[in-house]
Structure formats: structure tokens, C-alpha cells
Amino acid sequence: MKGTMKRGICLVLVVCMLLVLVPGVALASEAAFRTEPMVAANGGLSVALRADGTVFDWGWFSESDLYSETPAQVQNLSNVTEIATSSAHVLALRADGTVWTWGPAFHDQPGVDRVLNLPPSWYNLPREVVQALFREAYNTPMQIPNLNNITAVAAGDLHSAVLRDDGTVWTWGNNFFGQLGDGTTQDRTTPVQVQNLSNITAIAIGGDYTLALRSDGTIWGWGDNHFNQLGSGTGAWELTRTTPAQIQTLTDVTAIAASHSHALALRSDGTVWAWGDNHFGQLGDGTTTNRGIPAQVQSLNNVTAISAGGWSNVALRADGTVWGWGDNSNGQLGDGTSGEVDGVWQVHYSTTPVQTQNLGNVTAVAAGGDHTVALRADGTVWAWGSNGLYQLGIGFHGIFHYPTPVQVLGPNGVGFLNLNPTTAPHPTFPDVLATHWGFPFVEQAYTRGFMRGVTGGRFDPYGSLTRAQVAQIMVNMADVGTQPHPAIAPFSDVPAHAWYAPVIAWAAEQEIMNGHADGTFGPGQPITREQFAVVMRNFAAWQGYDVTSPPGGGTEWPFPDNGSISWWAADALRWANYHGIILGSGGNVLPTATSMRVQAATIVVRFDDTEFQQAPQTP
């Protein structure tokens, strides 16, 4: 087992299911801070958030220079939970609810004073002097005043928006088209509240317009509407809108994305819808006809994340594959083609989604307009498209664009960037102290990527574990990569689009976990100790190990309550006890007792540390 079972988390849908089992852990100490890694891109800039809350950027106006060929860490910034970028500035949301910004800050959109004082004939100054001036003016993060309790951020070229924990939206910057939503067209250098808008769960910014997703699954928009990016319909419409109005015909929306003059929505059924400008096929409906009413993107389903940039889009499917459509002049769709033919550049686009080549196990994506960035489950970052401003993070090698993914280099070009390094510190769970008997097992279960904490930064050691959550742990331990949602639900009580459907389907297909006789699985049912023993033995068999149960059982066998073991679990419990994986509790084996989370951590770590024998070869 050793060396082969030290696995990490490897599923896109982990992000969703971990709201129950392993959500991102909020930590009490900065040294142990952990967040969900993510990437952002816009124009010639790429930004990445590491799991430890630090931020790296590269390309146009990055930390180390006006241009940076490889990632550089943004200084004096920590405990970041979300990032957003435009072509002119970056916003970072910290865990304390404050918002920080850096970048050229045209039109005062970051809400802070920032001046670049270049002396006459500055271009004759030594390079290092100019770099220092740009760093001081552009790349030192500054807190945006009068903002607190913020839960999400969105950055546009000329304006910005944030979402507060009370469901209200606040904006600032350029307001020529009413994109601030305050009922006026007056520019604002300090945040103002968007009118007549509440219960918002997500925000997105396009060229000169803003979108908001309400908790009821409807979308609301305001600002520029010249391309009907506010979804006003097919007849006459307002060219600008200074207060929010609902996007027509769309409901059950779970995510939104906005670009220069078109927008996207992801519905709960995994389909993607688009409206607005369609000159480069960016609506994905097989045409180049503009749409005033959302149309479904063709041949795309089981989508878990979307991003829009410039005149192209990118979508992430539940199977970890990446799909793009729209403008592909710089190879930003990643399908191996671009607008360059025999050294001559031309407009090139796709009106329907195409799959990005040579890339799988992706957990996050970001469309930057002429380039795209993706984060894989192993923490590595990949990029494709234009590299004219070093936005791919691979240095400059005389090639201006890459039509297939390339791996982003590490800081200063050393190694490769990893947003979730295995050396990252494990959390300090306040309910599992070093004096707790289960501390070493909880620590190792987390470090090896088998289990994490629950909401609030706790581990909940004595909480019960459901059968669906155990299926997820098996997938984590197996490191099998992202599994697609099943086309047909394998069990009558497992909806095809439930977060647990893929992991249950995989566990059942591999005969690691079975359903009940009535055709159900019981995903929300607590798993018992004897059921866990069966699962672990099946998992060992799947790994190719000998799972023969010893005739006499383990050294502590039989237990006083031996007679209460179900007939189908007796051999599995004997096997687990013999190998020291499942021991007694209070002198009994307690076969039908619910398995607690701390017991699960103990079981999976003991299993991972056991040196099993390979199964005999069949003649």
C-alpha cells in the first residue's frame, strides 16, 4: 500500500459535495489558513489563488514588473479567499470580509487613489528604477475603504462590484451606461448600493454592464445594452439601463458569467445558456446571430463551471474536461487550431463547443479573452492562447500563441506553479486537539487527502458518516480522477445530477459499495461499522490484494457481541480485525453501530498503512 495509497483529492465535484463532507476549512490561525484554489484571467493578465491564501500573478502589470514572464507572488497579501481581475486591476477578497486591489486603476475603478509618478524621459532610466516605480504605483495591494462583510467580488475594466453578506450589491467606477445600478450615470469613486436588488448570491461584470444572480435562480442586469446583453427580448429595447431588470426566460440558474458584450448562465440541469453579441459564435448556438433572449449552447451538458472572456467562453464539465467556443484567433479554445495559417493571421472562431486537447482532471477555469487558464486537481496550472504579454506564464520563446495547453512555470521560472502543494500545513481542528486519542489519525486522513473538515473549521469527530460520504472517501483514496455524472441514475434514490451520483456510480461499478435489495442506495443513511468493514475489504480487492478472511479471526476475536454480526459482514469484519483496521470498542465489536467521523479517519489511515499481500494469481 505504501507509496501507492498516499492520495490527494482529485474530483471537480469535491467542491460541491464537501459542503457536507469536506468543505474548505476556515482556520483560526493565519499559518494554517486554507481556502479553495482558483484562477482568474482578463486581457493580458493571469492571477492564481493558492490554497494557503496567497496570490500570484503574471503577464501585464504583474507584481515583479510591468510585464512578468512567470508567476510572482503578490506581496503583503494573505488569507485571500477569492480573486477577480480586469485588464486594468485585480480585486482580492480576504477572509475577514475586506477587499484589496492593485493595478493601473484607470478611471478610479478600484476606489483608491493611485498615481504613477514618472519623471520626464523616464524611458531613459535604468530598468530596475522603472520597475520599482511601477511596483509602487500599481502592484502594492491597497484596501478599498468603507467595505466590509463582503462575500464575493467582480472586476471590470471601468467599474467594479462586490456582494455583501446581507445579499446587497455595491458598485463603483465609471457609470456612463448606468452600470453601477444606482439610478444615475454619475461616476463613483466610493461604493454605492445597487437599487432595488436583494437576496443576491453571485455577481458578474461585462464590458459596461453588470449581472446579479438571485437566490431564486433568476438573473438581473443593468448598464450597457447595445448588444442586448441584458436579455431584453427581440423587439425594441433600452440602450442603457440604470437600475436592475430581470433577464427574460431564465430560471433555475446556479452560476453566471459576463464578457464584453455577451453573457452566460449555467442552469441546475448542467446546461449553458447565452445571449447578446454573437459575431464570433460566442453564444455557441451554431450561428453568428445576436440574441436578445437566452439560447442554449449546443452539445454541452453536465457542466459545473463557466467563464466568459472577450469574445470566447470556456466551460468545465463534471468529467473534468474543458470545452470552449467563440473567438479562436489566438488558439484560446485549446483545440489545436488558431487563426494563423502558414504564418498569416486571420479571424478564426467556432460557433459550437470544442474540447480542449490534452487536458483532464480540471477543477477550475478562467477565460481571459485571448487566452485561457485552468487548474487541475493536482494543483498544477495550465494555459493556452495568446502569450504576447506573457500571460501564459511560460516565459517568452518567440511564439506568440499556443493553441494547446502548456504548464505554467513556478515563481522566477523555477519548477511549476502548484496551487495546492502537498507540503501545505494541515489545519488545526479546534475539536480535535493534540491530546485527543484520534488526533494522529485525523491529521493523517487530512494530510493524505482522504478527509477534510466541516463547516466552521471543525472536524466533527463524533458526527456520523453517510454512505454517500464514504463513497466519496473511496474515490479520494483511489485517486481515480473525475468521474462523469451517470447518464442513468444507478439507484432509484440517487438522482443523476446529485453531487454524490458520480462517486456512488463509480463505487458500485467497481463493486466496492452495493445498494439495497429494493434498488436503493441510501445515500443519506449513516454507515455502520460492519458496512464499513465490507467496503474496506471490497476496496482492498479492487486494489488487487488478498482479502481471504483468516479462519480464527483476529487476536481479539470473537467479541462478546459476535452473534449480532450480520451474516454478510462476518468474513469482512474478521478480515478487518485481523489486519488491525477495525478493532473493538469497549470490549465489543458493535457491528450495527454508526461509524463516527473520527473512527472513519482511523480506519482509512490504518488501511493505508497496512502492507497487504497481493492476491494469488489465477492459473
Disulfide bonds with the S-S distance in Angstrom:
none
